[in-house]
Amino acid sequence: MPRISEATVAEHRARQLRNLLDGARALVAEEGIEALTLAALARRVGLSRPGLYEYFRSKDDLVAAILEEELPRWASLVEAALAGAEGLDGKVAAYIRCQLEVMTDGRHAAAVALVEHALAEPAVGRIRAAHAQLLRPLAAALEAGGVADAELRAELIQALVDAAAGLAQRGPSGAGTVVEATVAQAIRGLG
């Protein structure tokens, strides 16, 4: 029987889960999404594969767990950014700036990489629900500002953000230029 390192079994399992999620994030950040396997994670944290299966049945379950944990924190950053912004243009700009800061600063590198991971159902549904938290404040601001089809427009702005994040990470023009161009495109279009 494995030894527990906490006062109770529940505390031990919570700590072990934290170690597994932290180890998985570190593995993705250091070596990329391809390196994230259950066997690699088990080796990294010193747990047997059968022991790991007590927490995650598959890589998809692991990816979904990481994203489900990270997205609410990310959403709170977005909500705070919008709450501090004035007017519709200010809220859209704050959303874009916040999202691009998070997506390009490395703090959430594993989550950003994992979002692009091809997941099977039901993990996809779990992630869609969690990811909707990111769009909710923007859609609400657009609706309050009288924008028609607010949810669709929020998704289109997020698509701009996703494209801009890729450009900022690989482009020579720098993140600042990409951020400002994305804000201008979202707010004023080509005009």
N, C-alpha and C positions, 0 to 999 in steps of 0.2 A: 504494500500500500504506500503511495507517495506521501511524503511528509508535507504538512501544510505550514506555511510561513507566517500565518496571521493567527489571531485569537480564535477566529471561527472559520468554518469552511466557506461561508458566504464571503467573508472578507478576503480569504485566500483566492477564491474564484474571481472576485472583482479585481484584485491586484494582478492576477495572472492574465485576465482579459486585457487590462491596461497595458501590461508588458507586451502582449501579443500585438495589439493595435499599434503601439509605439514602435515595436520591432518591424512591423509590416510597413509603416510609413517611412521609417529610416531605410529599409531595404529598397523601396521604390525611389526615394530621393537620391540614394547613393548609386544604385545600379539600374534603375529604370523598371518600368512595369513588367517587362519580360522576365526579370529576375524574381518576381514575386510568385513563388509557388508555396504550397503548404509544406513541402519537404524543406525548402530553403528557410522558411520561417521557423519551423521546428528546430532546425540546426542552430539558427541565430539565437533563439531564446532558451535553448537547452531543454526542449520538451520533446517527448516521443511523438511520432505521428499519430498513434492512437489517442494519446493525451490531447493533441491538437484537435482531433475530430470531436472531442467533447465540447469544443467551443465553436467550430466551423465545420460544416459538412463538405464544403467545397470552396474553391477559390472565389467563386461568385459571392458566397456568403461572407467571406472575409472582406472582399472589396465593398460590398454593400454595408457592412458594419463600420468600416472606416469612413465611408461617405456619410452614413447616417449620423455618425458622431461629429463629423467636421462641419457639415452643412448648417446646422443650427447656429454654431459659433459664427460662421461666415455671414449668415442671415442677420445676426445681431449687429455686425459691423455695418451692413448695408442699411438696416433700419436706423442706426445712429447717424449715419451720413445723411440720409434723407431728412431726418428730424431736424438736423442743424442747418438745412438749406432753405433759402427763401424762394418762393415762386416756382412755377413749373419748370422753367429753364434751369433754375438752380438745382432743383431736385433731380432732373435728368442728368445734369452735369455731375452732381455728387454721386449718383448711382454709378455712372461710367467710371469716374475717377476711383471710387472705392473698389469696384470690381476689378479694374485693371491693376490697381495696387496690390490687391490680394493675389491675383492670378500671376503676377510677374515678380513678386518679391521673394519667393522661395519658402515663406512660412507655410504655405499651403501647397507646396510642390507635389506632394504625393496625391492630395485630393484632386488637383488639376489633372495630373496624369491619369488617375483612376477614372475620372469622369469620362474620359475617352475610351476606356476599356470596354470591349464588347461583352456585355453581360447577357445572360439568359434570363427568361422569366422564372420565378417571380422577382428576382433581384432588380430587374429594370423598373418594375412598378414601385418598389420600395424607394429607389433612388429618384424616380420622377416626383414622387410625393415630397421627398425631402428637398429636392432642387426647386420645387415650386415656392418654397419659403423665400428663396432669393428674389423671385419675380414679384411676389405679393406686394411689397411696399411700393415698387415702381408702378405696378398696375393701379394701385390705389391712388397714387399721386396723379397719374395720367387721367384716371376717371374723375377725380376731384377737380382737375383742370379742364374738364369738358372735352377731353380727347375721345373721339369715337373709337370703338373696338380697342379699348384700353389693354386688355389682355394680349391681343394680337400685337399691338404696338410694343408692349413690353417685351414680348418674345423677339420681335424684330430688333429692338435695341440690344437685347442680350446677344443676338446673333452678330451684331456689329462688335460688341465687346469681345466675343469669342474670337472673331477674326482679328481684331486689334491685338489681343493677347498674343496670338501666334506671330503677328508681325513684330511686335515689341520685343519678343524673345529672340527672334532670329534676324531682325532687320538692322541695317547699319544706321538708320535715321534716329535711333534712340527712342526710348519709351515716351519721353515727354512730348515729342512731336506727334507720335502715334496717338497718345491720349488726347491731345488738343484737337487733332484732326477728327477723331472719333466723336468728341463732344460736339464739334461744329457740324459734322455730318448728321448726327442725331437731332440736333436742335434746329439747324437751318437748312439741312439738305445741301444741295449744290449751290444755293444762292449766296 
